[in-house]
Amino acid sequence: MGNRFAFLPFLLVLFPLTLIFTFLLFFFSSDLGLVTPSGNQEPKFGNYVGLAQGMTYNNLLLSIDTQTAGGIDEGLPSINNSNTFYTKGLLSTVLFPDYSEINQNLSQPPSPSLNQTSESTILYSFPKLVSGTWSLNVSRGLVTDFHANFKLLTVNGIEKHFIEIINFQNSNGSSVTFNQFSNTPINGIADIKINDKLFQSKFPLTIQIFNINTIVLTIKDETIGNIFYNNDLLGITDSFKNFKGDELLIYEEDEI
């Protein structure tokens, strides 16, 4: 009997040691990645997790990494400061009619319709004011978004319209090359809405940025141009960010 139960103290010691060993084995296996991942865990490939990451600025996507996984960038130009940027600002312009044309019309013999002559004189006698905002996003040399939203009204406050310029596309796939120290012209076509209704689509438009400080919109369409007295729309820049998201438009304080 004594020999039969002589190993019981040994079992009482061995059993807790076995439990401790099993727990430690499971713990270190998880840390070393030996345990199979769950189905919901996202796989990692090198330094990339899923799709390439970017920075969102005012609902527009700016790439901040020049490398992406899986050959996504094949056939596309590399991102740099001259082909990828985001800028926005204000539109503020006084539009003047062509007074020489008005004077010429008035010097001609009276029209058979006096009402028509009076209407023409009143329509072109008051300058118009433009006040609003604009934003431009360029990625790899292509305009991915341009939006101008502004009011147009005569100085007497009688005639008022809400204007939107949207859906800009580079002309013939031309690429934008930005020059910080000169003029950067961007030619293309766009749509224009007046009072929230589409007025005309695919009209020629040139966007010019001067030294990242100002913007000039030139409308190359007779019908739309007449609405603005064939004047350019002028504005200023209040933010200009490169592809890394760095602000380039910095106002330096005057030295005392």
ROTIFI-586881 format. One record per residue (C-alpha): y, x, z. Coordinates in steps of 0.02 Angstrom, whole numbers. Layout:
N
v->Y u->X w->Z
...
***
This chain:
256
v->0 u->0 w->0
v->120 u->139 w->45
v->95 u->227 w->-122
v->119 u->63 w->-218
v->297 u->35 w->-153
v->349 u->216 w->-143
v->447 u->202 w->-309
v->553 u->52 w->-254
v->698 u->159 w->-187
v->700 u->251 w->-354
v->717 u->86 w->-451
v->857 u->27 w->-338
v->956 u->183 w->-385
v->909 u->184 w->-571
v->957 u->2 w->-606
v->1145 u->15 w->-568
v->1155 u->183 w->-657
v->1082 u->100 w->-814
v->1214 u->-38 w->-808
v->1355 u->89 w->-789
v->1288 u->193 w->-935
v->1276 u->40 w->-1049
v->1456 u->-13 w->-1009
v->1525 u->161 w->-1043
v->1429 u->173 w->-1208
v->1503 u->7 w->-1270
v->1681 u->55 w->-1213
v->1686 u->224 w->-1301
v->1603 u->155 w->-1458
v->1748 u->31 w->-1479
v->1879 u->169 w->-1462
v->1792 u->280 w->-1587
v->1784 u->141 w->-1716
v->1593 u->127 w->-1710
v->1599 u->-59 w->-1679
v->1606 u->-167 w->-1837
v->1781 u->-246 w->-1858
v->1800 u->-433 w->-1854
v->1827 u->-533 w->-2014
v->2012 u->-565 w->-1972
v->2058 u->-383 w->-1950
v->2165 u->-316 w->-2094
v->2092 u->-157 w->-2171
v->2202 u->-5 w->-2179
v->2206 u->115 w->-2326
v->2285 u->280 w->-2280
v->2466 u->247 w->-2228
v->2476 u->78 w->-2316
v->2441 u->-91 w->-2241
v->2423 u->-228 w->-2371
v->2567 u->-235 w->-2496
v->2714 u->-116 w->-2504
v->2846 u->-155 w->-2374
v->3030 u->-188 w->-2413
v->3196 u->-232 w->-2331
v->3268 u->-407 w->-2345
v->3458 u->-419 w->-2356
v->3537 u->-590 w->-2378
v->3372 u->-658 w->-2448
v->3364 u->-520 w->-2578
v->3228 u->-389 w->-2581
v->3274 u->-206 w->-2587
v->3135 u->-77 w->-2605
v->3146 u->59 w->-2474
v->2991 u->160 w->-2521
v->2974 u->251 w->-2687
v->2784 u->252 w->-2673
v->2664 u->107 w->-2672
v->2476 u->96 w->-2660
v->2357 u->46 w->-2797
v->2463 u->105 w->-2945
v->2583 u->-43 w->-2936
v->2725 u->65 w->-3003
v->2634 u->123 w->-3159
v->2748 u->111 w->-3311
v->2905 u->77 w->-3208
v->3047 u->200 w->-3177
v->3057 u->279 w->-3007
v->3181 u->203 w->-2884
v->3342 u->299 w->-2856
v->3524 u->271 w->-2807
v->3579 u->240 w->-2987
v->3457 u->103 w->-3033
v->3425 u->7 w->-2871
v->3563 u->-63 w->-2762
v->3637 u->-221 w->-2685
v->3821 u->-264 w->-2678
v->3928 u->-416 w->-2637
v->4109 u->-464 w->-2613
v->4249 u->-586 w->-2648
v->4322 u->-662 w->-2805
v->4510 u->-688 w->-2801
v->4609 u->-706 w->-2962
v->4766 u->-788 w->-3027
v->4735 u->-849 w->-3205
v->4888 u->-859 w->-3316
v->4894 u->-957 w->-3478
v->4953 u->-877 w->-3640
v->5135 u->-928 w->-3631
v->5171 u->-857 w->-3804
v->5047 u->-980 w->-3878
v->5124 u->-1123 w->-3778
v->5299 u->-1079 w->-3838
v->5237 u->-1068 w->-4016
v->5160 u->-1242 w->-4003
v->5319 u->-1313 w->-3927
v->5427 u->-1236 w->-4065
v->5328 u->-1324 w->-4200
v->5380 u->-1498 w->-4264
v->5330 u->-1637 w->-4144
v->5154 u->-1700 w->-4163
v->5128 u->-1877 w->-4227
v->5052 u->-1911 w->-4057
v->5182 u->-1877 w->-3922
v->5055 u->-1908 w->-3785
v->4942 u->-1772 w->-3855
v->5085 u->-1646 w->-3856
v->5133 u->-1689 w->-3677
v->4953 u->-1676 w->-3619
v->4934 u->-1505 w->-3700
v->5095 u->-1442 w->-3619
v->5046 u->-1501 w->-3445
v->4869 u->-1430 w->-3460
v->4928 u->-1255 w->-3500
v->5085 u->-1245 w->-3396
v->5009 u->-1213 w->-3224
v->4918 u->-1052 w->-3177
v->4747 u->-1072 w->-3098
v->4676 u->-993 w->-2941
v->4500 u->-926 w->-2918
v->4431 u->-903 w->-2742
v->4250 u->-873 w->-2693
v->4108 u->-749 w->-2673
v->3986 u->-650 w->-2780
v->3828 u->-548 w->-2753
v->3727 u->-432 w->-2864
v->3553 u->-360 w->-2842
v->3485 u->-226 w->-2960
v->3308 u->-157 w->-2951
v->3245 u->-16 w->-3063
v->3389 u->-44 w->-3184
v->3367 u->-232 w->-3204
v->3476 u->-368 w->-3128
v->3357 u->-470 w->-3019
v->3495 u->-585 w->-2955
v->3679 u->-617 w->-2987
v->3771 u->-762 w->-2909
v->3956 u->-805 w->-2917
v->4013 u->-958 w->-2820
v->4198 u->-1003 w->-2819
v->4332 u->-1137 w->-2829
v->4446 u->-1156 w->-2979
v->4607 u->-1254 w->-2956
v->4783 u->-1262 w->-3027
v->4925 u->-1199 w->-2918
v->4992 u->-1377 w->-2903
v->4828 u->-1426 w->-2820
v->4791 u->-1570 w->-2939
v->4646 u->-1501 w->-3042
v->4500 u->-1431 w->-2939
v->4324 u->-1380 w->-2990
v->4175 u->-1293 w->-2908
v->4100 u->-1158 w->-3018
v->3933 u->-1066 w->-3008
v->3872 u->-925 w->-3121
v->3685 u->-899 w->-3104
v->3525 u->-839 w->-3192
v->3598 u->-677 w->-3260
v->3484 u->-575 w->-3373
v->3510 u->-402 w->-3446
v->3543 u->-410 w->-3632
v->3397 u->-348 w->-3738
v->3314 u->-272 w->-3586
v->3453 u->-144 w->-3565
v->3442 u->-40 w->-3407
v->3582 u->-22 w->-3279
v->3636 u->154 w->-3233
v->3759 u->149 w->-3090
v->3898 u->279 w->-3079
v->3984 u->284 w->-2910
v->4136 u->377 w->-2978
v->4167 u->280 w->-3138
v->4146 u->111 w->-3224
v->3973 u->33 w->-3230
v->3961 u->-104 w->-3365
v->3817 u->-227 w->-3361
v->3797 u->-337 w->-3516
v->3693 u->-494 w->-3518
v->3685 u->-683 w->-3524
v->3701 u->-812 w->-3386
v->3714 u->-998 w->-3348
v->3869 u->-1085 w->-3281
v->3877 u->-1243 w->-3176
v->4035 u->-1346 w->-3151
v->4040 u->-1470 w->-3007
v->3852 u->-1444 w->-2979
v->3808 u->-1489 w->-3160
v->3748 u->-1367 w->-3292
v->3893 u->-1342 w->-3412
v->3821 u->-1209 w->-3527
v->3670 u->-1094 w->-3526
v->3645 u->-918 w->-3592
v->3827 u->-876 w->-3622
v->3875 u->-692 w->-3645
v->3941 u->-609 w->-3487
v->3990 u->-431 w->-3444
v->3993 u->-372 w->-3263
v->4091 u->-214 w->-3228
v->4093 u->-120 w->-3063
v->4232 u->8 w->-3039
v->4200 u->147 w->-2912
v->4099 u->26 w->-2802
v->4265 u->-53 w->-2748
v->4304 u->-189 w->-2876
v->4216 u->-305 w->-2998
v->4273 u->-380 w->-3164
v->4185 u->-525 w->-3249
v->4220 u->-544 w->-3435
v->4163 u->-708 w->-3513
v->4129 u->-690 w->-3699
v->4119 u->-874 w->-3745
v->4262 u->-974 w->-3820
v->4224 u->-1139 w->-3734
v->4205 u->-1065 w->-3561
v->4342 u->-938 w->-3590
v->4468 u->-1076 w->-3621
v->4433 u->-1147 w->-3449
v->4492 u->-982 w->-3375
v->4637 u->-959 w->-3498
v->4531 u->-819 w->-3574
v->4567 u->-712 w->-3421
v->4443 u->-598 w->-3334
v->4384 u->-645 w->-3160
v->4428 u->-509 w->-3035
v->4357 u->-470 w->-2865
v->4331 u->-341 w->-2730
v->4176 u->-266 w->-2649
v->4148 u->-281 w->-2463
v->3972 u->-209 w->-2457
v->3872 u->-89 w->-2566
v->3698 u->-33 w->-2513
v->3585 u->92 w->-2599
v->3396 u->74 w->-2615
v->3371 u->141 w->-2438
v->3487 u->10 w->-2366
v->3625 u->136 w->-2326
v->3801 u->66 w->-2335
v->3904 u->165 w->-2461
v->4066 u->69 w->-2440
v->4141 u->150 w->-2285
v->4321 u->128 w->-2234
v->4384 u->288 w->-2155
v->4514 u->273 w->-2019
v->4678 u->355 w->-2054
v->4701 u->518 w->-1964
v->4836 u->515 w->-1831
***
